[in-house]
Amino acid sequence: AVVHAMPLSERERLLLGLVLESPSIARQPAFRRTLAQLRSRLGSAAREGKRLTAVAAGPEWSGEIDERVVDALERAIGDSHSVSILYTSLSERRPKTRWRGIDPWVLMHRSEAWYLVGRCHENDEPRTFRLDRIDAVLPIGSSFEPPPFDPRSWFANACGVARTDEVHDVVIVFEERIAPLIAHGQHHPSEEKRRLDDVRLEYRARIGSLDEIARWVAGFGGNA
């Protein structure tokens, strides 16, 4: 097969470069082989022209992800095959590694790390599993019917990955030092912001997990 060079605009080349060099992808051994293949196929199309004017610099908090784990999960998702994963859970009092039956739905990058979302057989409900804590994947000889699943809707009320059906109306007052940071950024799809006076900002949002929003507020060191 002959791969012809693609004419790319500066904006297209910029976005392509961001994807190929993003720490969330480039750092992971599981994706390096595919990245090398993409760069080879794209050839000069991704390298011609001026240097890139923007980069994706992270952060990326995933540990090393086993390429065999990603390959096995991609096959299982594509074929709608259930699997058993050897997973280390941190939700219990002590970290515990054990096998879990899963209907894998999608691999996704969220909150600076890679995750698997799927139905947990043990709990019979959707759960989120961090990829760098999956040590092995084995087929279990059964299939499933993929449900309609939209990650954006699924995590609509989450600050990070702690998805819950509970919804809390959160009100935070940001002091002068932090108010401009909040005013000029978007931090949650449901957020509403208004000035209380010349310096303070009121922030409202409908949030699921209070643990994640509490950690976010604590990070402002008394300015929220």
Secondary structure as GFF3:
##gff-version 3
##sequence-region A 1 224
A	DSSP	alpha_helix	10	21	.	.	.	ID=ss1
A	DSSP	alpha_helix	23	26	.	.	.	ID=ss2
A	DSSP	alpha_helix	29	42	.	.	.	ID=ss3
A	DSSP	three_ten_helix	43	46	.	.	.	ID=ss4
A	DSSP	alpha_helix	67	79	.	.	.	ID=ss5
A	DSSP	beta_strand	81	89	.	.	.	ID=ss6
A	DSSP	beta_strand	96	110	.	.	.	ID=ss7
A	DSSP	beta_strand	113	120	.	.	.	ID=ss8
A	DSSP	beta_strand	125	130	.	.	.	ID=ss9
A	DSSP	three_ten_helix	131	133	.	.	.	ID=ss10
A	DSSP	beta_strand	134	143	.	.	.	ID=ss11
A	DSSP	alpha_helix	151	154	.	.	.	ID=ss12
A	DSSP	beta_strand	168	174	.	.	.	ID=ss13
A	DSSP	alpha_helix	179	183	.	.	.	ID=ss14
A	DSSP	beta_strand	192	195	.	.	.	ID=ss15
A	DSSP	beta_strand	201	207	.	.	.	ID=ss16
A	DSSP	alpha_helix	210	218	.	.	.	ID=ss17
###
